[in-house]
Amino acid sequence: MIPGKPPQEQIDDDDSPLNITVDTVSHIIERVQEAYGDLPHDHEGDGDVDVTERRGAEADFNALAEFIDDLNEDERIDLVTLMWVGRGTFSVDELPQIRAEARREATHTTAEYLLSTPLLAIYLADGLEAFGLAVESD
């Protein structure tokens, strides 16, 4: 939920400016949380987490990477967009610029880039929130 904005004013998936569904992002968030375990919601100290100590099984982690890389290009770009907005690198008002930057910066697979970020689940959830969207739970 966006602070100061009542829940009924939240944007639904059909009105989202993103090319990836909330359901897909929520699935990725859940899978990342399973793979990394419960990491602290510390936006300042993401460098302190040893990603080699993730709790998820390697097969599950590889399946998540494959899932991300199987998304279409626009979905992968918006997944990076959500991460960048969620960590505060950009604001939602810069959507066209963020997408252009994500396309320019794509030198590795999207999964490789995103999954090397220990606070990915938090950043994705915060990115959704910035766009007025909320993580869906099963």
C-alpha atoms as an extended CHARMM CRD file, in Angstrom:
* protein
*
       138  EXT
         1         1  MET       CA              0.0000000000        0.0000000000        0.0000000000  PROA      1               0.0000000000
         2         2  ILE       CA              1.2120000000        3.4880000000       -0.7280000000  PROA      2               0.0000000000
         3         3  PRO       CA              1.4200000000        5.6180000000        2.4410000000  PROA      3               0.0000000000
         4         4  GLY       CA             -1.3370000000        8.2120000000        2.5300000000  PROA      4               0.0000000000
         5         5  LYS       CA             -3.2790000000        6.5400000000       -0.2690000000  PROA      5               0.0000000000
         6         6  PRO       CA             -6.3520000000        4.5030000000        0.7680000000  PROA      6               0.0000000000
         7         7  PRO       CA             -6.4310000000        0.8930000000       -0.5030000000  PROA      7               0.0000000000
         8         8  GLN       CA             -9.4360000000        1.5550000000       -2.7330000000  PROA      8               0.0000000000
         9         9  GLU       CA             -7.3180000000        4.0190000000       -4.7150000000  PROA      9               0.0000000000
        10        10  GLN       CA             -4.6330000000        1.4640000000       -5.5050000000  PROA      10              0.0000000000
        11        11  ILE       CA             -4.1290000000        0.6810000000       -9.1830000000  PROA      11              0.0000000000
        12        12  ASP       CA             -5.3210000000       -2.7070000000      -10.3510000000  PROA      12              0.0000000000
        13        13  ASP       CA             -3.3330000000       -4.8980000000      -12.7330000000  PROA      13              0.0000000000
        14        14  ASP       CA             -5.4330000000       -3.9180000000      -15.7650000000  PROA      14              0.0000000000
        15        15  ASP       CA             -4.5520000000       -0.2350000000      -15.3130000000  PROA      15              0.0000000000
        16        16  SER       CA             -0.8850000000       -0.8350000000      -14.5850000000  PROA      16              0.0000000000
        17        17  PRO       CA              1.6690000000        0.9110000000      -16.8130000000  PROA      17              0.0000000000
        18        18  LEU       CA              3.8930000000       -2.1620000000      -16.5190000000  PROA      18              0.0000000000
        19        19  ASN       CA              4.3740000000       -4.9210000000      -19.0890000000  PROA      19              0.0000000000
        20        20  ILE       CA              4.5360000000       -7.5980000000      -16.3890000000  PROA      20              0.0000000000
        21        21  THR       CA              1.6310000000       -8.7450000000      -14.2640000000  PROA      21              0.0000000000
        22        22  VAL       CA              1.4540000000       -8.4190000000      -10.5070000000  PROA      22              0.0000000000
        23        23  ASP       CA              0.8220000000      -12.1730000000      -10.3910000000  PROA      23              0.0000000000
        24        24  THR       CA              4.1200000000      -12.8670000000      -12.1850000000  PROA      24              0.0000000000
        25        25  VAL       CA              6.0810000000      -10.4730000000       -9.9690000000  PROA      25              0.0000000000
        26        26  SER       CA              4.4250000000      -11.9080000000       -6.8600000000  PROA      26              0.0000000000
        27        27  HSD       CA              5.4180000000      -15.4120000000       -7.9600000000  PROA      27              0.0000000000
        28        28  ILE       CA              9.0270000000      -14.2840000000       -8.4280000000  PROA      28              0.0000000000
        29        29  ILE       CA              9.0440000000      -12.5490000000       -5.0360000000  PROA      29              0.0000000000
        30        30  GLU       CA              7.7710000000      -15.7120000000       -3.3520000000  PROA      30              0.0000000000
        31        31  ARG       CA             10.3460000000      -17.8870000000       -5.1040000000  PROA      31              0.0000000000
        32        32  VAL       CA             13.1810000000      -15.4500000000       -4.2600000000  PROA      32              0.0000000000
        33        33  GLN       CA             12.1340000000      -15.4550000000       -0.6060000000  PROA      33              0.0000000000
        34        34  GLU       CA             12.1900000000      -19.2610000000       -0.6270000000  PROA      34              0.0000000000
        35        35  ALA       CA             15.6350000000      -19.3010000000       -2.2660000000  PROA      35              0.0000000000
        36        36  TYR       CA             17.2510000000      -16.6550000000       -0.0410000000  PROA      36              0.0000000000
        37        37  GLY       CA             15.3090000000      -17.2500000000        3.1500000000  PROA      37              0.0000000000
        38        38  ASP       CA             14.0770000000      -14.4190000000        5.3090000000  PROA      38              0.0000000000
        39        39  LEU       CA             16.4120000000      -11.5020000000        4.8020000000  PROA      39              0.0000000000
        40        40  PRO       CA             16.0690000000       -8.3190000000        6.8430000000  PROA      40              0.0000000000
        41        41  HSD       CA             14.1920000000       -5.3720000000        5.3340000000  PROA      41              0.0000000000
        42        42  ASP       CA             17.3400000000       -3.2120000000        5.4620000000  PROA      42              0.0000000000
        43        43  HSD       CA             17.5890000000       -0.9750000000        2.4130000000  PROA      43              0.0000000000
        44        44  GLU       CA             20.9600000000        0.3770000000        3.4480000000  PROA      44              0.0000000000
        45        45  GLY       CA             22.8760000000       -2.8140000000        4.1730000000  PROA      45              0.0000000000
        46        46  ASP       CA             22.2770000000       -5.0840000000        1.2010000000  PROA      46              0.0000000000
        47        47  GLY       CA             26.0160000000       -5.5740000000        0.7730000000  PROA      47              0.0000000000
        48        48  ASP       CA             26.2090000000       -7.3230000000        4.1530000000  PROA      48              0.0000000000
        49        49  VAL       CA             24.2690000000      -10.4060000000        3.0410000000  PROA      49              0.0000000000
        50        50  ASP       CA             26.2930000000      -13.3800000000        1.7980000000  PROA      50              0.0000000000
        51        51  VAL       CA             24.3240000000      -14.6010000000       -1.2230000000  PROA      51              0.0000000000
        52        52  THR       CA             26.2600000000      -17.8750000000       -1.2340000000  PROA      52              0.0000000000
        53        53  GLU       CA             24.3810000000      -18.8550000000        1.9290000000  PROA      53              0.0000000000
        54        54  ARG       CA             20.8950000000      -18.8350000000        0.4190000000  PROA      54              0.0000000000
        55        55  ARG       CA             18.6590000000      -21.5180000000        1.9120000000  PROA      55              0.0000000000
        56        56  GLY       CA             16.8850000000      -22.6500000000       -1.2380000000  PROA      56              0.0000000000
        57        57  ALA       CA             17.8850000000      -25.7600000000       -3.0920000000  PROA      57              0.0000000000
        58        58  GLU       CA             20.1020000000      -25.1990000000       -6.1160000000  PROA      58              0.0000000000
        59        59  ALA       CA             17.5280000000      -26.8360000000       -8.4060000000  PROA      59              0.0000000000
        60        60  ASP       CA             14.8280000000      -24.4190000000       -7.2160000000  PROA      60              0.0000000000
        61        61  PHE       CA             17.1800000000      -21.4810000000       -7.6850000000  PROA      61              0.0000000000
        62        62  ASN       CA             18.0160000000      -22.6120000000      -11.2240000000  PROA      62              0.0000000000
        63        63  ALA       CA             14.3050000000      -23.0920000000      -12.0020000000  PROA      63              0.0000000000
        64        64  LEU       CA             13.6500000000      -19.5160000000      -10.8640000000  PROA      64              0.0000000000
        65        65  ALA       CA             16.4710000000      -18.2220000000      -13.0800000000  PROA      65              0.0000000000
        66        66  GLU       CA             15.0210000000      -20.1210000000      -16.0280000000  PROA      66              0.0000000000
        67        67  PHE       CA             11.5350000000      -18.7550000000      -15.2740000000  PROA      67              0.0000000000
        68        68  ILE       CA             12.8540000000      -15.1700000000      -15.2940000000  PROA      68              0.0000000000
        69        69  ASP       CA             14.8750000000      -15.6320000000      -18.4650000000  PROA      69              0.0000000000
        70        70  ASP       CA             11.8520000000      -17.2010000000      -20.1900000000  PROA      70              0.0000000000
        71        71  LEU       CA              9.8220000000      -14.0120000000      -19.7170000000  PROA      71              0.0000000000
        72        72  ASN       CA              9.4930000000      -11.8720000000      -22.8270000000  PROA      72              0.0000000000
        73        73  GLU       CA             11.8530000000       -8.9160000000      -23.2330000000  PROA      73              0.0000000000
        74        74  ASP       CA              9.3240000000       -6.2940000000      -22.1140000000  PROA      74              0.0000000000
        75        75  GLU       CA              8.5440000000       -8.2870000000      -18.9620000000  PROA      75              0.0000000000
        76        76  ARG       CA             12.2470000000       -8.6780000000      -18.1480000000  PROA      76              0.0000000000
        77        77  ILE       CA             12.8330000000       -4.9470000000      -18.6950000000  PROA      77              0.0000000000
        78        78  ASP       CA              9.9660000000       -4.0790000000      -16.3510000000  PROA      78              0.0000000000
        79        79  LEU       CA             11.2350000000       -6.5520000000      -13.7530000000  PROA      79              0.0000000000
        80        80  VAL       CA             14.5370000000       -4.6420000000      -13.7430000000  PROA      80              0.0000000000
        81        81  THR       CA             12.5300000000       -1.4070000000      -13.6840000000  PROA      81              0.0000000000
        82        82  LEU       CA             10.6580000000       -2.5430000000      -10.5710000000  PROA      82              0.0000000000
        83        83  MET       CA             13.9030000000       -3.4760000000       -8.8350000000  PROA      83              0.0000000000
        84        84  TRP       CA             15.4800000000       -0.1000000000       -9.6250000000  PROA      84              0.0000000000
        85        85  VAL       CA             12.4000000000        1.8380000000       -8.5040000000  PROA      85              0.0000000000
        86        86  GLY       CA             12.1140000000       -0.3180000000       -5.3870000000  PROA      86              0.0000000000
        87        87  ARG       CA             15.6770000000        0.3570000000       -4.3150000000  PROA      87              0.0000000000
        88        88  GLY       CA             15.2710000000        4.0840000000       -4.9990000000  PROA      88              0.0000000000
        89        89  THR       CA             17.5280000000        4.4290000000       -8.0440000000  PROA      89              0.0000000000
        90        90  PHE       CA             14.6800000000        5.9100000000      -10.0990000000  PROA      90              0.0000000000
        91        91  SER       CA             11.1340000000        7.1510000000       -9.5090000000  PROA      91              0.0000000000
        92        92  VAL       CA              7.9670000000        5.9730000000      -11.2340000000  PROA      92              0.0000000000
        93        93  ASP       CA              7.8440000000        9.2770000000      -13.1260000000  PROA      93              0.0000000000
        94        94  GLU       CA             10.9340000000        8.1870000000      -15.0650000000  PROA      94              0.0000000000
        95        95  LEU       CA              9.4160000000        5.0230000000      -16.5730000000  PROA      95              0.0000000000
        96        96  PRO       CA             10.4680000000        5.6280000000      -20.2110000000  PROA      96              0.0000000000
        97        97  GLN       CA             14.0100000000        6.5500000000      -19.1370000000  PROA      97              0.0000000000
        98        98  ILE       CA             14.2570000000        3.5320000000      -16.8200000000  PROA      98              0.0000000000
        99        99  ARG       CA             13.2330000000        1.1690000000      -19.5970000000  PROA      99              0.0000000000
       100       100  ALA       CA             15.7320000000        2.7050000000      -22.0050000000  PROA      100             0.0000000000
       101       101  GLU       CA             18.4880000000        2.4280000000      -19.3900000000  PROA      101             0.0000000000
       102       102  ALA       CA             17.5700000000       -1.2020000000      -18.6300000000  PROA      102             0.0000000000
       103       103  ARG       CA             17.8150000000       -2.0620000000      -22.3380000000  PROA      103             0.0000000000
       104       104  ARG       CA             21.2180000000       -0.3250000000      -22.6120000000  PROA      104             0.0000000000
       105       105  GLU       CA             22.5850000000       -1.9650000000      -19.4650000000  PROA      105             0.0000000000
       106       106  ALA       CA             21.5100000000       -5.5150000000      -20.3430000000  PROA      106             0.0000000000
       107       107  THR       CA             24.8720000000       -7.2710000000      -20.6820000000  PROA      107             0.0000000000
       108       108  HSD       CA             24.0910000000      -10.4430000000      -18.7060000000  PROA      108             0.0000000000
       109       109  THR       CA             20.9670000000      -12.5310000000      -18.4750000000  PROA      109             0.0000000000
       110       110  THR       CA             18.2330000000      -10.7750000000      -16.5330000000  PROA      110             0.0000000000
       111       111  ALA       CA             18.0910000000      -13.6070000000      -14.0140000000  PROA      111             0.0000000000
       112       112  GLU       CA             21.8530000000      -13.4740000000      -13.4190000000  PROA      112             0.0000000000
       113       113  TYR       CA             21.6450000000       -9.7360000000      -12.7860000000  PROA      113             0.0000000000
       114       114  LEU       CA             18.5310000000       -9.7840000000      -10.5990000000  PROA      114             0.0000000000
       115       115  LEU       CA             19.3320000000      -12.8850000000       -8.5810000000  PROA      115             0.0000000000
       116       116  SER       CA             22.7080000000      -11.4600000000       -7.5980000000  PROA      116             0.0000000000
       117       117  THR       CA             20.7730000000       -8.8260000000       -5.6030000000  PROA      117             0.0000000000
       118       118  PRO       CA             20.1830000000      -10.1610000000       -2.0640000000  PROA      118             0.0000000000
       119       119  LEU       CA             17.2620000000       -7.8150000000       -1.3250000000  PROA      119             0.0000000000
       120       120  LEU       CA             15.5710000000       -8.4920000000       -4.6610000000  PROA      120             0.0000000000
       121       121  ALA       CA             12.2470000000       -9.5960000000       -3.1490000000  PROA      121             0.0000000000
       122       122  ILE       CA             12.0510000000       -6.4490000000       -1.0500000000  PROA      122             0.0000000000
       123       123  TYR       CA             12.9990000000       -4.1990000000       -3.9590000000  PROA      123             0.0000000000
       124       124  LEU       CA             10.4140000000       -5.8130000000       -6.2430000000  PROA      124             0.0000000000
       125       125  ALA       CA              7.6790000000       -5.4550000000       -3.5970000000  PROA      125             0.0000000000
       126       126  ASP       CA              8.6820000000       -1.8280000000       -2.9730000000  PROA      126             0.0000000000
       127       127  GLY       CA              8.7130000000       -1.2140000000       -6.7290000000  PROA      127             0.0000000000
       128       128  LEU       CA              5.1880000000       -2.5670000000       -7.0720000000  PROA      128             0.0000000000
       129       129  GLU       CA              4.0960000000       -0.3720000000       -4.1870000000  PROA      129             0.0000000000
       130       130  ALA       CA              5.6320000000        2.6990000000       -5.8330000000  PROA      130             0.0000000000
       131       131  PHE       CA              3.4450000000        1.9990000000       -8.8780000000  PROA      131             0.0000000000
       132       132  GLY       CA              0.3660000000        1.6800000000       -6.6590000000  PROA      132             0.0000000000
       133       133  LEU       CA              0.3180000000       -2.1100000000       -6.9170000000  PROA      133             0.0000000000
       134       134  ALA       CA              0.5260000000       -4.7250000000       -4.1910000000  PROA      134             0.0000000000
       135       135  VAL       CA              2.0880000000       -8.1720000000       -3.9700000000  PROA      135             0.0000000000
       136       136  GLU       CA             -0.5290000000      -10.8970000000       -4.2910000000  PROA      136             0.0000000000
       137       137  SER       CA             -0.4770000000      -13.7500000000       -1.8260000000  PROA      137             0.0000000000
       138       138  ASP       CA             -1.6120000000      -17.2800000000       -2.5230000000  PROA      138             0.0000000000
